[in-house]
């Protein structure tokens, strides 16, 4: 399945965590959970600002980096 066809937006993040190995997963899992909670607390304006910054970063990446982002 292509990245754009994912039904779970956290799946690429989960695959990255899985690739790290069991001894090092605690920190990324904690960071993922904290990010999810913080995103839920954002209002529309804050979310828009973050999305704008993310688009600017993605546009500065090469094709592969942009696809992964």
Buried (B, 14 or more C-beta within 10 A) or exposed (E): EEEEEEEEEEEEBEEEBEEEEEEEEEEBEEEBEEEEEEEEEEEEEEEEEEEEEEEEEEEEEEEEEEEEE
